[in-house]
Amino acid sequence: MLDSSHSSLDSSVGGVGNKEHLIVLGTGWGAASFLKNIDTDKYDVTVISPRNYFVFTPMLAGASVGTVDFKSITEPIREINNKVRYLEAAANEINPLTQSISCTSIVCEGNSCETESFDISYDRLLFSVGGQTTTFGTPGVEEYCNYLKQVGDAQQIKNAIVNCFESAGLPNLTEEDMERELTFVIVGAGPTGIEFAAELLDFIESDGPRYYKDRLKYVRIKVVEAAPSILRPFEDGMKEEAIRRLTRTIKIQGVGSIQPCERIPYGMSLWAAGIGQLPITSSLVEELKGTEQTNAQQYARGRLAVDPWLRVLGGDGKIFALGDCSCISSTPMLPATAQVAAQQGEFLGKLLSRDYPPPFQFLDLGILAYTGSGSALAQVQIAPGKDLPGANENWSPVRLQIKGSLGFGLWRTIYLLKQTSFKNVVLVALDWVKVNLFGRDISIL
């Protein structure tokens, strides 16, 4: 049963006293970083999101094979800042003229669900909804491929992997059937695709002999990439190291080797090939049609164009945007990474709390990628790039390249330090210890 109602929260939710009402849409990297830095004595903050927690997305690949527990890499949004109000709802439409948001909340108990639609007004709005996986119009992706953006995706992948191994053990299967069931296809050789391939390989090499020894000879892992190389953000030497580490078991199949209409039989597939915009982002861009936002779309390409202070163009200084759904108009397109969103969230929190005047400058600290079997790549930038203050036009950044076991140690250290709370640090560290002692859990839940 599904009941619905509509209400307005303007009378019950809004600025308290002389405080401005600031609404934050989203609970991702940018929003979490912002909430750590915003002055709640100055603003009455309301967070709106269907998800009441932050998730450490770089470790979803590990969670999808049981290297870490899902709960170890999540943190309730109220724990990040217990002075903000949280509403479990999805934003459907934003009206910049009336400074209001139309939202829908769905609360289910058993087989009964209640839907409540409501409008809420704001004095300032932080738009930090992130992006969604894009399929580039490829037929069959939405129906047959898994994504890796949310905790639910990782849970589904974990169950699918175990199901593939269990299905391959059923009676009356031919060797061809078993190989099909145990073929894992990963589309996209960026950090997400490669790290998932590495984690999957760890699961097969470490836990496969315990549980599925008779089926390991049928396992195939194929990485399909349209670009000329894998891990494009890395230097060539680091890419070669990643290929060397992975191809001991994994077949990397580039677009040049795939013939038209070629079919790859598989048991499970992961689509990790790109990021697109959510409907709410496209809707807001359309709402700002006729303003400077329209002219900026030639380079923003569907994202919300913002100025160097992260104010949305055409939003009259009332709307801010950051992360994957935004694009700074005066600089080259920044990568869609957690690092960018987190730095923007911290900057904006300080900007609104302290009237921090300088424009946003992204400090590229480097990139990490796990390549399996206790090995990782760490490309660390130890000095600012040429676009940052103090660098002349001929100056290039200094990048420290670390790989192998030393890179793995740095990868684990940085990921622990970046956890949102000490609780998460302890839980993740304990998960790593448990896997080394007892192996990964293969229960299908």
C-alpha positions as CSV (number, residue, x, y, z in Angstrom):
1,M,0.0,0.0,0.0
2,L,1.3,3.5,-0.9
3,D,-0.2,6.6,0.7
4,S,0.8,10.1,-0.3
5,S,0.4,13.6,1.1
6,H,1.7,17.0,0.5
7,S,2.7,19.6,3.0
8,S,4.8,22.7,3.4
9,L,7.6,22.8,6.0
10,D,8.1,26.6,5.8
11,S,6.5,27.2,9.2
12,S,8.3,24.4,11.0
13,V,11.7,24.4,9.3
14,G,13.5,27.6,8.5
15,G,15.9,30.2,9.8
16,V,16.0,30.4,13.6
17,G,16.1,33.9,15.0
18,N,18.5,36.0,12.9
19,K,20.1,32.9,11.4
20,E,19.9,32.3,7.6
21,H,18.4,29.0,6.6
22,L,21.0,27.0,4.7
23,I,19.9,23.8,2.9
24,V,22.5,21.2,1.9
25,L,21.4,18.7,-0.8
26,G,23.4,15.5,-0.6
27,T,25.6,13.6,1.9
28,G,28.6,12.9,-0.3
29,W,32.2,14.0,0.0
30,G,31.5,17.7,-0.6
31,A,28.6,17.9,1.8
32,A,30.4,16.0,4.6
33,S,33.5,18.2,4.3
34,F,31.2,21.3,4.3
35,L,29.4,20.2,7.4
36,K,32.6,19.8,9.3
37,N,33.5,23.4,8.6
38,I,30.2,25.3,8.6
39,D,29.5,27.6,11.6
40,T,26.1,26.5,12.9
41,D,26.0,29.5,15.2
42,K,25.7,31.6,12.1
43,Y,23.4,29.4,10.0
44,D,20.5,27.1,10.6
45,V,21.5,24.1,8.5
46,T,19.1,21.5,7.0
47,V,20.5,18.5,5.2
48,I,18.2,16.8,2.6
49,S,19.1,13.4,1.1
50,P,17.6,10.0,0.7
51,R,20.7,8.6,2.3
52,N,21.3,9.5,6.0
53,Y,25.0,8.6,5.9
54,F,28.3,9.4,4.2
55,V,30.1,6.6,2.4
56,F,33.9,6.4,1.9
57,T,33.5,5.6,-1.8
58,P,37.2,4.7,-2.7
59,M,36.8,1.6,-0.5
60,L,33.5,0.3,-2.2
61,A,35.6,-1.9,-4.4
62,G,37.0,-3.7,-1.3
63,A,33.6,-3.9,0.3
64,S,32.2,-5.5,-2.9
65,V,34.4,-8.6,-2.3
66,G,34.3,-8.6,1.6
67,T,37.8,-7.1,2.2
68,V,36.0,-4.5,4.5
69,D,32.5,-4.5,5.9
70,F,30.0,-2.0,4.5
71,K,29.3,-0.5,7.9
72,S,33.0,0.2,8.4
73,I,33.1,2.7,5.5
74,T,29.9,4.6,6.4
75,E,29.2,7.3,8.9
76,P,25.8,8.7,9.9
77,I,25.5,12.3,8.8
78,R,24.4,13.3,12.3
79,E,27.7,12.0,13.6
80,I,29.6,14.3,11.3
81,N,27.7,17.4,12.6
82,N,25.1,16.8,15.3
83,K,23.9,20.4,15.2
84,V,22.3,20.2,11.8
85,R,18.8,19.0,10.9
86,Y,18.4,16.0,8.6
87,L,15.4,15.2,6.4
88,E,15.3,11.8,4.7
89,A,13.9,12.9,1.3
90,A,14.8,13.4,-2.4
91,A,14.8,16.9,-4.0
92,N,12.6,16.9,-7.1
93,E,12.6,20.5,-8.2
94,I,14.3,23.7,-7.3
95,N,12.7,27.1,-7.9
96,P,15.4,29.8,-7.8
97,L,12.8,32.6,-8.0
98,T,10.9,31.6,-4.9
99,Q,14.0,30.1,-3.3
100,S,12.1,26.9,-2.6
101,I,12.6,23.1,-3.1
102,S,10.0,20.5,-3.8
103,C,10.9,17.2,-2.1
104,T,9.5,13.7,-1.7
105,S,10.1,11.4,1.2
106,I,9.3,7.6,1.0
107,V,9.2,5.8,4.3
108,C,8.5,2.0,4.2
109,E,7.5,-0.4,7.0
110,G,7.0,-3.9,5.9
111,N,4.9,-3.9,2.7
112,S,3.4,-0.5,3.5
113,C,5.0,2.7,2.2
114,E,4.0,6.3,2.9
115,T,5.0,9.0,0.4
116,E,5.0,12.6,1.6
117,S,5.7,15.5,-0.7
118,F,6.7,18.9,0.8
119,D,8.1,22.3,-0.1
120,I,10.9,23.9,1.9
121,S,12.4,27.4,1.5
122,Y,16.0,28.5,1.8
123,D,18.1,31.6,2.2
124,R,21.1,29.8,0.8
125,L,21.4,26.5,-0.9
126,L,24.4,24.1,-1.3
127,F,23.8,21.8,-4.3
128,S,26.1,18.8,-3.7
129,V,24.2,15.9,-5.2
130,G,27.1,14.3,-7.1
131,G,26.6,12.4,-10.3
132,Q,25.4,9.1,-11.6
133,T,26.9,6.4,-13.8
134,T,26.4,7.2,-17.5
135,T,25.9,4.4,-20.1
136,F,26.6,6.6,-23.2
137,G,23.4,5.1,-24.6
138,T,24.9,1.6,-24.8
139,P,22.1,-0.9,-25.2
140,G,21.7,-3.4,-22.3
141,V,23.9,-1.7,-19.7
142,E,21.0,-0.7,-17.5
143,E,19.4,-4.1,-17.6
144,Y,22.4,-6.3,-17.3
145,C,25.4,-4.5,-15.7
146,N,26.2,-3.7,-12.1
147,Y,27.4,-0.2,-11.0
148,L,29.7,0.7,-8.1
149,K,28.5,4.1,-6.8
150,Q,26.6,3.2,-3.6
151,V,26.7,0.7,-0.7
152,G,23.7,-1.1,-2.2
153,D,25.7,-1.6,-5.5
154,A,28.6,-3.2,-3.6
155,Q,26.3,-5.5,-1.7
156,Q,24.6,-6.6,-5.0
157,I,28.0,-7.2,-6.6
158,K,29.3,-9.3,-3.6
159,N,26.2,-11.5,-3.8
160,A,26.6,-11.8,-7.6
161,I,30.2,-12.9,-7.4
162,V,29.4,-15.6,-4.9
163,N,26.3,-16.7,-6.9
164,C,28.6,-17.1,-10.0
165,F,30.8,-19.5,-8.1
166,E,27.9,-21.4,-6.6
167,S,26.1,-21.6,-10.0
168,A,29.3,-23.0,-11.6
169,G,29.2,-25.9,-9.2
170,L,25.8,-27.1,-10.2
171,P,25.5,-30.6,-11.8
172,N,25.3,-31.2,-15.6
173,L,27.2,-28.0,-16.5
174,T,29.7,-28.3,-19.4
175,E,33.2,-26.8,-19.1
176,E,32.0,-24.0,-21.4
177,D,29.0,-23.3,-19.1
178,M,31.4,-23.1,-16.1
179,E,33.7,-20.8,-17.9
180,R,30.8,-18.5,-18.8
181,E,29.6,-18.4,-15.2
182,L,33.0,-17.5,-13.9
183,T,33.9,-14.9,-16.5
184,F,33.8,-11.4,-14.9
185,V,33.8,-8.5,-17.3
186,I,34.7,-5.0,-16.2
187,V,34.0,-2.1,-18.6
188,G,36.2,0.9,-17.8
189,A,39.9,0.9,-16.8
190,G,39.9,3.9,-14.6
191,P,40.7,3.8,-10.9
192,T,37.2,2.2,-10.1
193,G,37.5,-0.5,-12.7
194,I,41.1,-1.4,-12.0
195,E,40.7,-1.4,-8.2
196,F,37.7,-3.6,-8.4
197,A,39.6,-6.0,-10.7
198,A,42.5,-6.1,-8.2
199,E,40.1,-6.7,-5.2
200,L,38.3,-9.5,-7.2
201,L,41.7,-11.0,-8.0
202,D,42.7,-11.0,-4.3
203,F,39.4,-12.7,-3.4
204,I,40.0,-15.4,-6.1
205,E,43.7,-16.0,-5.1
206,S,43.3,-15.8,-1.4
207,D,39.9,-17.3,-0.7
208,G,39.2,-19.3,-3.9
209,P,41.4,-22.2,-2.9
210,R,39.5,-22.6,0.4
211,Y,36.0,-22.6,-1.1
212,Y,36.1,-23.2,-4.8
213,K,39.4,-25.0,-5.5
214,D,37.9,-27.2,-8.3
215,R,36.5,-24.2,-10.2
216,L,39.4,-21.8,-10.2
217,K,40.7,-23.0,-13.6
218,Y,37.6,-21.7,-15.2
219,V,37.8,-18.2,-13.8
220,R,38.4,-15.3,-16.3
221,I,38.6,-11.6,-15.6
222,K,38.4,-9.3,-18.5
223,V,38.8,-5.5,-18.4
224,V,37.5,-3.7,-21.5
225,E,38.7,-0.1,-22.1
226,A,38.0,2.2,-25.0
227,A,40.9,4.6,-24.3
228,P,44.4,3.8,-25.5
229,S,45.6,3.0,-21.9
230,I,44.4,2.2,-18.4
231,L,44.5,4.6,-15.4
232,R,44.7,7.7,-17.5
233,P,45.5,10.1,-14.6
234,F,48.8,8.2,-13.9
235,E,52.2,8.6,-15.6
236,D,53.1,6.0,-18.2
237,G,55.6,4.2,-15.9
238,M,52.9,3.7,-13.3
239,K,50.4,2.4,-15.9
240,E,52.9,-0.2,-17.1
241,E,53.4,-1.3,-13.5
242,A,49.6,-1.7,-13.0
243,I,49.4,-3.7,-16.3
244,R,52.3,-5.9,-15.2
245,R,50.7,-6.6,-11.8
246,L,47.2,-7.3,-13.1
247,T,47.9,-9.3,-16.3
248,R,49.4,-12.2,-14.3
249,T,45.7,-13.2,-14.2
250,I,43.6,-10.5,-15.8
251,K,43.1,-10.1,-19.5
252,I,42.9,-6.4,-20.5
253,Q,40.9,-6.1,-23.7
254,G,41.1,-2.8,-25.5
255,V,38.7,-1.4,-28.0
256,G,41.0,-2.1,-30.8
257,S,40.9,-5.9,-30.2
258,I,37.1,-6.0,-30.1
259,Q,35.5,-6.8,-33.4
260,P,32.1,-5.4,-34.4
261,C,29.3,-7.5,-33.0
262,E,31.7,-9.6,-31.0
263,R,30.1,-11.2,-27.9
264,I,31.8,-11.8,-24.6
265,P,29.9,-14.5,-22.5
266,Y,30.0,-13.6,-18.8
267,G,28.6,-14.4,-15.4
268,M,28.8,-10.9,-13.9
269,S,29.6,-7.5,-15.4
270,L,30.6,-4.2,-13.9
271,W,30.1,-0.9,-15.8
272,A,32.6,1.6,-14.5
273,A,32.9,3.8,-17.6
274,G,31.8,7.3,-16.9
275,I,29.9,9.9,-14.8
276,G,26.8,11.8,-15.9
277,Q,24.4,14.2,-14.3
278,L,21.3,13.5,-12.2
279,P,17.9,14.7,-13.4
280,I,17.7,17.3,-10.6
281,T,21.0,18.9,-11.9
282,S,19.7,19.1,-15.5
283,S,16.4,20.5,-14.1
284,L,18.2,23.3,-12.3
285,V,20.3,24.1,-15.3
286,E,17.1,24.5,-17.2
287,E,15.5,26.6,-14.5
288,L,18.5,29.0,-14.9
289,K,17.9,29.3,-18.7
290,G,18.3,32.8,-19.9
291,T,21.0,33.7,-17.4
292,E,24.8,33.5,-17.7
293,Q,24.4,29.8,-16.9
294,T,23.1,29.2,-20.4
295,N,26.2,30.7,-22.1
296,A,28.5,28.8,-19.7
297,Q,27.0,25.4,-20.8
298,Q,29.3,25.3,-23.8
299,Y,32.1,24.2,-21.5
300,A,30.1,23.0,-18.4
301,R,28.4,20.3,-20.5
302,G,25.4,19.7,-18.3
303,R,27.1,20.5,-15.0
304,L,26.2,23.6,-13.1
305,A,28.7,26.4,-14.0
306,V,30.0,28.2,-10.9
307,D,32.3,31.2,-10.3
308,P,35.7,30.8,-8.4
309,W,33.7,31.2,-5.1
310,L,31.5,28.2,-6.1
311,R,28.4,30.5,-6.6
312,V,26.1,29.1,-9.3
313,L,26.0,31.4,-12.3
314,G,22.5,32.9,-12.6
315,G,21.7,32.0,-9.0
316,D,21.9,35.5,-7.6
317,G,24.6,34.5,-5.1
318,K,22.1,32.3,-3.2
319,I,23.0,28.9,-4.7
320,F,26.3,27.2,-4.4
321,A,27.4,24.0,-6.1
322,L,30.4,21.7,-5.7
323,G,31.7,18.3,-6.7
324,D,30.8,16.2,-9.7
325,C,27.7,18.3,-10.5
326,S,29.6,21.5,-10.9
327,C,32.2,23.2,-13.1
328,I,34.2,26.3,-12.3
329,S,33.9,28.7,-15.2
330,S,37.4,30.3,-15.0
331,T,39.5,27.1,-14.8
332,P,40.0,23.8,-16.7
333,M,37.5,21.1,-15.8
334,L,38.5,19.5,-12.5
335,P,38.5,15.7,-12.2
336,A,35.4,14.1,-10.7
337,T,37.2,12.8,-7.6
338,A,36.5,12.7,-3.9
339,Q,39.6,14.9,-3.4
340,V,38.1,17.8,-5.4
341,A,34.7,17.6,-3.7
342,A,36.3,17.4,-0.2
343,Q,38.5,20.5,-0.8
344,Q,35.6,22.4,-2.2
345,G,33.4,21.5,0.7
346,E,36.0,22.7,3.2
347,F,36.6,25.9,1.2
348,L,32.9,26.7,1.1
349,G,32.3,26.0,4.8
350,K,35.1,28.5,5.6
351,L,33.8,31.0,3.1
352,L,30.3,31.1,4.5
353,S,31.5,30.9,8.1
354,R,34.2,33.5,8.0
355,D,33.6,35.5,4.8
356,Y,36.8,33.9,3.5
357,P,37.7,36.1,0.5
358,P,40.2,34.2,-1.7
359,P,38.8,32.2,-4.6
360,F,38.9,28.4,-4.6
361,Q,42.2,26.8,-5.7
362,F,42.4,23.1,-6.1
363,L,45.6,21.6,-4.6
364,D,46.3,18.3,-6.4
365,L,47.8,16.0,-3.7
366,G,48.1,13.0,-6.1
367,I,46.2,9.8,-6.8
368,L,46.2,6.3,-5.5
369,A,45.2,2.9,-7.0
370,Y,45.3,-0.5,-5.5
371,T,46.6,-3.1,-8.0
372,G,46.2,-6.3,-5.9
373,S,48.2,-8.8,-3.8
374,G,49.6,-6.2,-1.4
375,S,50.6,-3.7,-4.1
376,A,49.4,-0.2,-5.0
377,L,50.3,2.8,-7.0
378,A,50.8,6.2,-5.3
379,Q,51.5,9.2,-7.5
380,V,51.9,12.0,-4.9
381,Q,52.3,15.6,-5.8
382,I,54.7,17.1,-3.4
383,A,54.6,20.7,-4.7
384,P,51.8,22.8,-6.2
385,G,51.0,22.9,-9.9
386,K,51.8,25.9,-12.2
387,D,48.3,27.4,-11.8
388,L,48.8,27.9,-8.0
389,P,50.4,30.9,-6.3
390,G,54.2,30.9,-6.2
391,A,54.8,29.0,-9.4
392,N,56.1,30.6,-12.6
393,E,54.6,29.7,-16.0
394,N,57.5,27.3,-16.9
395,W,57.3,25.4,-13.6
396,S,55.8,21.9,-13.6
397,P,54.6,19.9,-10.5
398,V,56.9,17.5,-8.8
399,R,55.3,14.1,-8.6
400,L,56.7,11.3,-6.4
401,Q,55.9,7.9,-7.8
402,I,55.7,5.0,-5.3
403,K,54.6,1.5,-6.2
404,G,54.7,-2.1,-4.9
405,S,54.5,-2.9,-1.2
406,L,55.6,0.6,-0.3
407,G,52.8,2.1,-2.3
408,F,50.4,-0.3,-0.7
409,G,51.5,0.9,2.8
410,L,51.0,4.5,1.8
411,W,47.6,3.6,0.2
412,R,46.4,2.0,3.4
413,T,47.8,4.8,5.6
414,I,46.2,7.6,3.6
415,Y,42.8,5.8,3.4
416,L,42.9,5.4,7.2
417,L,43.8,9.0,7.8
418,K,40.9,10.1,5.5
419,Q,38.2,8.3,7.4
420,T,35.6,10.6,8.8
421,S,35.9,9.4,12.4
422,F,38.2,7.4,14.7
423,K,35.5,4.8,14.9
424,N,35.8,4.2,11.1
425,V,39.6,4.0,11.4
426,V,39.4,1.2,14.0
427,L,36.7,-0.7,12.1
428,V,38.5,-0.6,8.8
429,A,41.8,-1.7,10.4
430,L,40.1,-4.5,12.2
431,D,38.5,-5.6,9.0
432,W,41.9,-5.9,7.3
433,V,43.1,-8.0,10.3
434,K,40.1,-10.2,10.2
435,V,40.5,-10.9,6.5
436,N,44.2,-11.9,7.0
437,L,43.3,-14.2,9.9
438,F,40.0,-15.7,8.8
439,G,39.5,-14.9,5.1
440,R,36.5,-13.1,3.5
441,D,32.9,-13.9,4.3
442,I,31.1,-15.5,1.4
443,S,27.6,-15.5,2.9
444,I,24.8,-14.3,0.5
445,L,22.7,-11.9,2.4
